[in-house]
Amino acid sequence: MLDDLAEGRRDGVVVYHQDRLTRRPAELEHFVGVLTKAGVGLVRFVAGAQVDVASGDGLLVLRVLGAVAANESESKSRRVRRKLDEVAAAGRPHGGSRRPFGFEDDRITHRPDEAAVIRQLAERFLAGESVRSLAVWLDEQGIKTVQGGPWRTPTLSGLLASPRNAGLRQHRGEVIGPAVWEPIVSPETRDRVMARQLDRALTGRRSPRRYLLTGLLRCGRCDSKLYSAARESSRRYVCLSGPDHGGCGRLTVVADPLEDFIARMVLDRLDSPDLAAALDGRAGTDAAMAGVADGIAEDRAQLEELAAVYAARDITMREWLAARKAIEARISEAERRLARSTRSDALAGLPGQGERLSTLWAGLNLTRQHAIVAAVMDRATISPGTGSRTFDRARVQVTWRL
C-alpha cells in the first residue's frame, strides 16, 4: 500500500478503524510522511471518529489515538504474559496447534503406544545407542512424528530431553516446576539422558559408527591408538604415523576376527565372578552418583515449592526469578557431575546374561554393541604379528574396566 501511494498508483486510503492502521507511533509517522510526500490527503475510516489527516488538528487527533492504541496493545501483551505465567506456575499445559508426542489432544492424557515408545527410546539411548540409530529404528517401525513425517535427529534429541515427558512444566525455555500430568519417564531418567547428551556433545562424535572397537585398541609397539581403515579386501585396524596420529605406523590387524574374538571375551566376562566382584567394588561410586541424583531431585522439589508460593501470590515475579536462579545453578552443576561420572547404563540387566546375550548379539546395532564392550573393557593391546595369515589370539591382551 505504501509503495502504491508513493508511486502514485493510489490516491486515497480506506481504513476500518484507527488502530487497524497501526499501533506503533513510528509506523504512523512513516505513513503520514508517505502521504505528505505523495500529496495524498484522502483517508477515510469505516468505524470510529473521522479524522482529516490533511489538517494539523486532524493529524494531532490521529497521533493521540495512535498513542492510545499502542498503550492498549502493550497492556494486552502484559495481561497475556501474566496469564501465561500463572498457567505455567500452576503446572497446567499451554495450548498449541498440535499435540505433543506421547500425549492426547488435551496435552495431559498419555497416548499409551507413544508413551511406550518414549520409554523405550530413553532406555536404549542410556544403554548406548545413538540418536541417529534410534531415528532409523523409528522410521523402520513406521512410527511417525505427530505431523506424520519421518524423524530427524534434532527432533528426536529434543524429545529425549523434553521436560514434559518427565512431568515437568517448562516456560520460556526453563523448567519451573511440576506439571499437572503424570510423567512418562522419571525426572531422574531425564537427568541421565541430559547428562549423556552433554557427554556426547563434549566428545563431538557425530558420524555413524562403522567399527566395533574404535577407540578401544592400542598398538603393542608404541601404545598409540589404532585407527580403522578400509582396504580393498578387508577392514583393518592400523597404527598410523604422522603429526596427526603420532604412532609408529608399523602394526596392523584384520578387523573381523579380532572383533569376533573380543566380543566373545566380553560376553564371557558378563557371566564371570570377576565382573560381579568389580561391580561390588563400584558400589561406593554408584552410591555417590545416586546422591548427586537425589540432590537434583531435592532441588527440583524446592522449585516446585517455589512455584506454588508464586502461584499463591505470596511472592512477586522478581522474587521468584531471583530465588529460582540459585536453585537452577545447583541443578546445572549436579548435571555436569553426572555427565563426568563413570557410571554407565549400558550394562543394565546384563551381568550374568552373557550366554543369553550371545544369541542376540548379531541383532544389536553397532552403537549398542560398542557401548557394552566399552563398559566392560578399558582397552585391548595388540602385539606385533608373526607373519602368519591366520588370526593369532595370543596377540591380544585385554585390560578390563569391570
Secondary structure as the mmCIF struct_conf table of DSSP 4:
data_model
#
loop_
_struct_conf.conf_type_id
_struct_conf.id
_struct_conf.beg_label_comp_id
_struct_conf.beg_label_asym_id
_struct_conf.beg_label_seq_id
_struct_conf.end_label_comp_id
_struct_conf.end_label_asym_id
_struct_conf.end_label_seq_id
HELX_RH_AL_P HELX_RH_AL_P1 LEU A 2 ALA A 6
TURN_TY1_P TURN_TY1_P1 GLU A 7 GLY A 8
BEND BEND1 ARG A 9 ARG A 9
BEND BEND2 ASP A 11 ASP A 11
STRN STRN1 VAL A 13 VAL A 15
BEND BEND3 TYR A 16 TYR A 16
HELX_RH_AL_P HELX_RH_AL_P2 GLN A 18 LEU A 21
BEND BEND4 ARG A 23 ARG A 23
HELX_RH_AL_P HELX_RH_AL_P3 PRO A 25 ALA A 38
TURN_TY1_P TURN_TY1_P2 GLY A 39 GLY A 39
STRN STRN2 VAL A 43 PHE A 45
BEND BEND5 VAL A 46 GLY A 48
TURN_TY1_P TURN_TY1_P3 VAL A 53 ALA A 54
BEND BEND6 SER A 55 SER A 55
HELX_RH_AL_P HELX_RH_AL_P4 GLY A 56 ALA A 89
TURN_TY1_P TURN_TY1_P4 ALA A 90 GLY A 91
HELX_LH_PP_P HELX_LH_PP_P1 ARG A 92 GLY A 95
BEND BEND7 SER A 97 ARG A 98
HELX_LH_PP_P HELX_LH_PP_P2 ARG A 99 PRO A 100
TURN_TY1_P TURN_TY1_P5 PHE A 101 GLY A 102
STRN STRN3 PHE A 103 PHE A 103
TURN_TY1_P TURN_TY1_P6 ASP A 105 ASP A 106
BEND BEND8 ARG A 107 THR A 109
STRN STRN4 HIS A 110 HIS A 110
HELX_RH_AL_P HELX_RH_AL_P5 PRO A 112 LEU A 126
TURN_TY1_P TURN_TY1_P7 ALA A 127 GLY A 128
HELX_RH_AL_P HELX_RH_AL_P6 VAL A 131 GLU A 140
TURN_TY1_P TURN_TY1_P8 GLN A 141 GLY A 142
TURN_TY1_P TURN_TY1_P9 VAL A 146 GLN A 147
BEND BEND9 GLY A 148 GLY A 148
HELX_RH_AL_P HELX_RH_AL_P7 THR A 153 LEU A 160
TURN_TY1_P TURN_TY1_P10 ALA A 161 ALA A 161
TURN_TY1_P TURN_TY1_P11 PRO A 163 PRO A 163
HELX_RH_3T_P HELX_RH_3T_P1 ARG A 164 ALA A 166
TURN_TY1_P TURN_TY1_P12 GLY A 167 GLY A 167
STRN STRN5 LEU A 168 HIS A 171
TURN_TY1_P TURN_TY1_P13 ARG A 172 GLY A 173
STRN STRN6 GLU A 174 PRO A 178
BEND BEND10 VAL A 180 TRP A 181
HELX_LH_PP_P HELX_LH_PP_P3 GLU A 182 PRO A 183
BEND BEND11 ILE A 184 VAL A 185
HELX_RH_AL_P HELX_RH_AL_P8 PRO A 187 THR A 203
TURN_TY1_P TURN_TY1_P14 GLY A 204 GLY A 204
BEND BEND12 SER A 207 SER A 207
HELX_LH_PP_P HELX_LH_PP_P4 PRO A 208 ARG A 209
TURN_TY1_P TURN_TY1_P15 LEU A 212 GLY A 215
BEND BEND13 LEU A 216 LEU A 216
STRN STRN7 LEU A 217 CYS A 219
TURN_TY1_P TURN_TY1_P16 GLY A 220 CYS A 222
HELX_LH_PP_P HELX_LH_PP_P5 SER A 224 SER A 224
STRN STRN8 LYS A 225 LYS A 225
STRN STRN9 LEU A 226 ALA A 230
BEND BEND14 GLU A 232 SER A 233
STRN STRN10 ARG A 235 CYS A 239
BEND BEND15 GLY A 242 GLY A 242
TURN_TY1_P TURN_TY1_P17 PRO A 243 HIS A 245
BEND BEND16 GLY A 249 GLY A 249
STRN STRN11 THR A 252 VAL A 254
HELX_RH_AL_P HELX_RH_AL_P9 ALA A 255 LEU A 270
TURN_TY1_P TURN_TY1_P18 ASP A 271 ASP A 271
BEND BEND17 SER A 272 SER A 272
HELX_RH_AL_P HELX_RH_AL_P10 PRO A 273 GLY A 281
TURN_TY1_P TURN_TY1_P19 ARG A 282 ARG A 282
HELX_RH_AL_P HELX_RH_AL_P11 ALA A 283 ALA A 311
TURN_TY1_P TURN_TY1_P20 ALA A 312 ARG A 313
BEND BEND18 ASP A 314 ILE A 315
HELX_RH_AL_P HELX_RH_AL_P12 MET A 317 ARG A 340
BEND BEND19 SER A 341 SER A 341
BEND BEND20 ASP A 345 ASP A 345
TURN_TY1_P TURN_TY1_P21 ALA A 346 GLY A 349
TURN_TY1_P TURN_TY1_P22 PRO A 351 GLY A 352
HELX_RH_AL_P HELX_RH_AL_P13 GLY A 354 LEU A 360
HELX_RH_3T_P HELX_RH_3T_P2 TRP A 361 GLY A 363
BEND BEND21 LEU A 364 LEU A 364
HELX_RH_AL_P HELX_RH_AL_P14 LEU A 366 VAL A 376
STRN STRN12 MET A 377 ILE A 382
HELX_LH_PP_P HELX_LH_PP_P6 SER A 383 GLY A 385
BEND BEND22 GLY A 387 GLY A 387
BEND BEND23 ARG A 389 THR A 390
HELX_RH_3T_P HELX_RH_3T_P3 ARG A 393 ARG A 395
STRN STRN13 VAL A 396 TRP A 400
#
